[in-house]
Amino acid sequence: MAGTNHTRAALVSGDDAPVVILIQPQLAENVGMVARAMLNCGLTRLRLVAPREDWLSEKAIAASSGADGLLRQARDYDSTEAAVADLTRVYATTARRRDMVKTLLTPRTAAAKLRGFIAGGEKPGVMFGPERTGLSNDDVALADAIIEVPLNPAYCSLNLAQAVLLMGYEWFQSGDESPPEQLVTNGTLPANREVLMNFYTHLERELDACGFLRVSDKRPSMVRNLRNIFNRAELTEQEVRTLHGVIKELRHGRNQGDGE
């Protein structure tokens, strides 16, 4: 699933997206992988609170896989309070329930709410904790709500980049208008009913000629079954032409000069 369409790069901007805040990230390469995850999802504003390693090191840049521009624009803060000071809404991601009265959101619900906040002119952000321990209770206390991912309760373990990617994916999907399903025809048109009926006539004529449809009382159901098979295939005009050619060659048999 790798690949980047550079011609569409200008279509995605992180200016109208939530801020991603990493609290005390430990490894530079993890920050790089977070940048990669963010850029995939149109998130470009990264804030770091007391990172242990240099987020512009060679390890981080290599792990970002081309998202190093995002790393270079990241802002560094000494405390969580400073990192969220200008934000109007803050969500905290955590896998552990806390002894606090907090609204608990799924990533999908959180993404929809974040989009609504931004549409209303607000500036929201999402906090992610250190790799080993997650967010502290003091960090969570600064948040308006908690985001918890509904995963296997017997094993719920995400690394930092996975957590950011999962939240980022839900964010991007909440504003994506791609159709849930589409047929990619690569320039050829879907076959219309006339084209298909001509093909069915050709096919059934040859099946009659070779004796495949010789049982008269079963012929109608066999014809319907064959047509249903090809209808499910969503044939293009080019594919129908190819099938016409196949039937024609089968009708005339192999050339005498062909080998065994």
Phi, psi and omega per residue, in radians:
M1 nan 0.243 -3.140
A2 -1.342 2.711 3.076
G3 2.469 2.463 -3.141
T4 -2.258 2.241 3.071
N5 -1.648 1.707 -3.067
H6 -1.186 -0.334 3.128
T7 -1.240 -0.306 -3.121
R8 -1.846 0.102 -3.041
A9 -1.031 -0.607 -3.098
A10 -1.261 -0.201 -3.096
L11 -1.351 -0.324 -3.057
V12 -2.003 2.207 3.119
S13 -2.325 2.476 3.140
G14 -1.618 0.084 -3.106
D15 -1.100 -0.583 3.134
D16 -1.865 0.847 -3.122
A17 -2.388 2.776 3.140
P18 -1.160 2.692 3.061
V19 -1.407 2.427 3.050
V20 -1.772 2.187 -3.098
I21 -2.056 2.062 3.079
L22 -1.743 2.059 -3.123
I23 -1.580 2.053 3.086
Q24 0.828 0.921 3.071
P25 -1.088 2.506 -2.990
Q26 -1.649 -0.749 -3.032
L27 -1.929 2.354 -3.123
A28 -1.084 -0.678 -3.132
E29 -1.144 -0.513 3.086
N30 -1.175 -0.668 3.076
V31 -1.128 -0.690 3.085
G32 -1.070 -0.741 3.121
M33 -1.187 -0.563 3.049
V34 -1.113 -0.745 3.118
A35 -1.044 -0.725 3.106
R36 -1.078 -0.798 3.123
A37 -1.080 -0.738 -3.120
M38 -1.089 -0.838 -3.056
L39 -1.137 -0.559 3.042
N40 -1.016 -0.521 -3.029
C41 -1.887 0.229 3.087
G42 1.309 0.353 3.074
L43 -1.766 2.216 -3.047
T44 -2.238 -0.102 -3.089
R45 -1.816 1.911 -3.070
L46 -2.027 2.305 3.057
R47 -2.136 2.449 -3.112
L48 -2.123 2.305 3.101
V49 -1.902 1.979 3.090
A50 0.832 0.996 3.104
P51 -1.135 2.494 -3.090
R52 -1.321 -0.579 -3.096
E53 -2.131 2.881 -3.133
D54 -1.215 2.056 -3.104
W55 -1.359 -0.019 3.052
L56 -1.945 0.322 3.104
S57 -1.248 2.918 3.128
E58 -1.044 -0.646 -3.140
K59 -1.103 -0.755 -3.120
A60 -1.169 -0.783 -3.108
I61 -1.125 -0.717 3.111
A62 -1.108 -0.719 -3.121
A63 -1.213 -0.381 -3.113
S64 -1.317 -0.280 3.087
S65 0.894 0.838 3.086
G66 1.742 -0.075 3.124
A67 -1.684 0.436 -3.081
D68 -1.178 -0.396 3.062
G69 -1.061 -0.646 3.094
L70 -1.144 -0.694 3.115
L71 -1.104 -0.699 -3.100
R72 -1.189 -0.424 3.127
Q73 -1.603 -0.082 -3.104
A74 -1.127 2.593 -3.138
R75 -1.936 2.485 -3.062
D76 -1.892 2.394 -3.136
Y77 -2.282 2.684 3.128
D78 -1.457 -0.414 -3.069
S79 -2.534 2.775 3.091
T80 -1.114 -0.699 -3.137
E81 -0.998 -0.733 -3.139
A82 -1.203 -0.629 -3.084
A83 -1.207 -0.473 -3.076
V84 -1.895 0.085 -2.998
A85 -1.010 -0.641 -3.070
D86 -1.651 0.081 -3.109
L87 -1.586 2.489 -3.142
T88 -1.570 -0.427 3.101
R89 -2.414 2.438 3.125
V90 -2.372 2.248 3.036
Y91 -1.943 2.546 3.138
A92 -2.008 2.266 3.090
T93 -1.659 2.281 -3.140
T94 -2.737 2.601 3.104
A95 -1.712 -0.080 -3.084
R96 -2.010 2.321 3.049
R97 -1.228 2.443 -3.119
R98 -1.922 2.801 3.095
D99 -1.452 1.032 -3.129
M100 -2.386 2.684 3.029
V101 -1.549 1.794 -3.080
K102 -2.428 2.519 2.999
T103 -1.208 2.334 -3.120
L104 -1.889 2.162 -3.070
L105 -2.106 2.575 2.926
T106 -1.402 2.791 3.096
P107 -0.988 -0.638 -3.118
R108 -1.156 -0.780 3.119
T109 -1.165 -0.717 3.133
A110 -1.074 -0.731 -3.133
A111 -1.065 -0.754 3.133
A112 -1.108 -0.715 3.118
K113 -1.162 -0.727 3.123
L114 -1.059 -0.717 3.125
R115 -1.124 -0.667 3.092
G116 -1.144 -0.701 3.099
F117 -1.057 -0.802 -3.111
I118 -1.134 -0.697 3.095
A119 -1.066 -0.497 3.120
G120 -1.536 0.132 3.080
G121 1.560 0.153 -3.137
E122 -1.504 2.995 -3.119
K123 -2.235 1.644 -3.097
P124 -1.688 2.906 3.079
G125 -2.599 2.817 3.130
V126 -2.202 2.241 -3.123
M127 -1.723 2.457 3.050
F128 -2.212 2.393 -3.056
G129 -1.540 3.105 3.107
P130 -1.035 2.694 -3.046
E131 -1.008 -0.709 -3.001
R132 -1.506 -0.646 -2.966
T133 -1.993 -0.346 -3.033
G134 1.336 -3.029 -3.108
L135 -1.200 2.529 3.045
S136 -1.375 2.866 3.103
N137 -1.082 -0.606 3.114
D138 -1.137 -0.644 3.082
D139 -1.168 -0.802 -3.127
V140 -1.072 -0.595 -3.126
A141 -1.111 -0.364 3.125
L142 -1.437 -0.162 -3.042
A143 -1.592 2.658 3.076
D144 -1.376 -0.529 -3.109
A145 -2.741 2.901 3.140
I146 -1.925 2.400 3.016
I147 -1.789 2.145 3.122
E148 -2.192 2.251 -3.101
V149 -1.473 2.170 3.114
P150 -1.348 1.693 3.136
L151 -2.155 -3.119 3.116
N152 -0.909 1.996 -3.079
P153 -1.130 -0.372 3.127
A154 -1.415 -0.284 3.117
Y155 -2.731 1.783 -3.111
C156 -2.220 1.547 -3.046
S157 -2.395 1.867 3.106
L158 -2.007 2.435 2.992
N159 -1.392 3.032 -3.006
L160 -1.048 -0.840 -3.110
A161 -1.141 -0.645 3.103
Q162 -1.087 -0.753 -3.136
A163 -1.088 -0.757 3.131
V164 -1.164 -0.718 3.141
L165 -1.118 -0.729 -3.125
L166 -1.095 -0.801 3.126
M167 -1.181 -0.696 3.129
G168 -1.137 -0.655 3.111
Y169 -1.084 -0.799 3.129
E170 -1.119 -0.640 3.080
W171 -1.067 -0.868 -3.088
F172 -1.128 -0.734 -3.127
Q173 -1.114 -0.550 -3.109
S174 -1.135 -0.328 3.105
G175 -2.058 0.104 -3.094
D176 -1.528 2.391 -3.111
E177 -1.940 0.330 3.112
S178 -1.104 2.402 3.090
P179 -1.105 2.517 -3.104
P180 -1.121 -0.382 3.113
E181 -2.677 2.424 3.077
Q182 -2.686 2.648 3.116
L183 -1.670 2.070 3.116
V184 -1.555 1.927 -3.029
T185 -1.756 -0.095 3.088
N186 0.908 0.777 3.005
G187 1.744 -0.395 3.109
T188 -1.609 2.620 -3.057
L189 -1.542 2.629 2.994
P190 -1.070 2.482 -3.136
A191 -1.200 2.294 3.089
N192 -1.456 3.109 -3.051
R193 -1.108 -0.630 -3.139
E194 -1.112 -0.780 3.124
V195 -1.084 -0.738 3.141
L196 -1.164 -0.727 -3.129
M197 -1.129 -0.643 3.062
N198 -1.092 -0.699 3.099
F199 -1.145 -0.774 3.134
Y200 -1.053 -0.713 3.124
T201 -1.074 -0.773 3.117
H202 -1.081 -0.853 -3.119
L203 -1.073 -0.832 -3.071
E204 -1.204 -0.574 3.084
R205 -1.091 -0.755 -3.133
E206 -1.272 -0.585 3.090
L207 -1.199 -0.604 3.028
D208 -1.118 -0.758 -3.071
A209 -1.130 -0.613 -3.108
C210 -1.548 -0.086 3.075
G211 1.615 0.056 -3.111
F212 -1.115 -0.604 -3.114
L213 -1.781 0.590 -3.012
R214 -1.265 -0.396 -3.129
V215 -1.465 1.855 -2.958
S216 -1.096 -0.677 -3.083
D217 -1.294 -0.339 3.107
K218 -1.680 -0.208 -3.057
R219 -1.004 -0.810 -3.109
P220 -1.018 -0.776 -3.113
S221 -1.219 -0.614 3.106
M222 -1.149 -0.707 3.103
V223 -1.106 -0.769 3.120
R224 -1.084 -0.733 3.137
N225 -1.084 -0.755 3.119
L226 -1.101 -0.767 3.136
R227 -1.127 -0.667 3.113
N228 -1.106 -0.658 3.101
I229 -1.023 -0.849 -3.090
F230 -1.305 -0.525 3.076
N231 -1.136 -0.680 3.122
R232 -1.142 -0.428 -3.098
A233 -1.309 -0.209 -3.131
E234 0.891 1.010 -3.041
L235 -1.135 2.531 3.001
T236 -1.633 2.950 3.113
E237 -1.045 -0.710 3.139
Q238 -1.133 -0.702 3.132
E239 -1.138 -0.651 3.107
V240 -1.154 -0.700 3.093
R241 -1.083 -0.680 3.103
T242 -1.110 -0.723 3.134
L243 -1.157 -0.658 3.043
H244 -1.012 -0.751 3.134
G245 -1.125 -0.687 3.109
V246 -1.066 -0.818 -3.128
I247 -1.099 -0.718 3.137
K248 -1.071 -0.779 -3.133
E249 -1.182 -0.677 3.092
L250 -1.122 -0.609 -3.136
R251 -1.133 -0.732 -3.071
H252 -1.560 -0.184 3.098
G253 1.331 -3.107 -3.097
R254 -1.275 2.622 3.032
N255 -1.170 2.546 -3.088
Q256 -1.065 -0.468 -3.085
G257 -1.434 -0.106 -3.120
D258 -1.202 2.592 3.084
G259 -1.379 3.137 3.130
E260 -1.135 nan nan
